[in-house]
Amino acid sequence: MDKHGNRGENVIQAPASQTRGWRRRVSGALAVLVLLAATAIVLHGSQAAAGHPTASTPITSAPANANSKPGQNLCAPRLPWDTIRQQTALGLHLTVARVRVLVLEGKPIQVVAAARHISGGRLHTLELHALQVGNARWIRLGCNTRQEGDAYMRIYSHMTPAQLNQEFTSLFVES
């Protein structure tokens, strides 16, 4: 008799084959989870390689297909950078060409802004706004999802004003 007063012949036990089946299902589920995690890592790596910004990617880096011509690809890599340059120049009350000339003369973006009586704080806001407009354009065209766009804006918003100024100066040099 067991501790419950039952004889051994009435106790129901699961066959060993059922126990192994459960273990197989759990190990199969774990294998699927590992595969999904590996796929996510590979996809994230391919986005970074395709030129999508990551925490360590400067905003001025161009995707690998930078030689595509306008009209060939709605998600052409120059598109957001051109939009960002236009928005920045608009905020500075200058043309893109004029900002480029000033930057090529050795004036960083914050000096160009100061000459236009735009404070450092206002310049930082202007830069973030230009990034939002460029990002929104890529989302509208279907080049990025809303979640990707939000992630990129979180990266940009955590950059210091000095970091953004340096990136925007480089953006006009590379245009």
Secondary structure, DSSP 8 states (H G I E B T S, - for coil): --TTS--GGG-----HHHHHHHHHHHHHHHHHHHHHHHHHHHHHHHHHHTT---TTS-TT---TTTT--TTT-TT-THHHHHHHHHHHHHHTTS-HHHHHHHHHTT--HHHHHHHTT--HHHHHHHHHHHHHHHHHHHHHTTSS-HHHHHHHHHHHHTS-HHHHHHHHHHHHH--
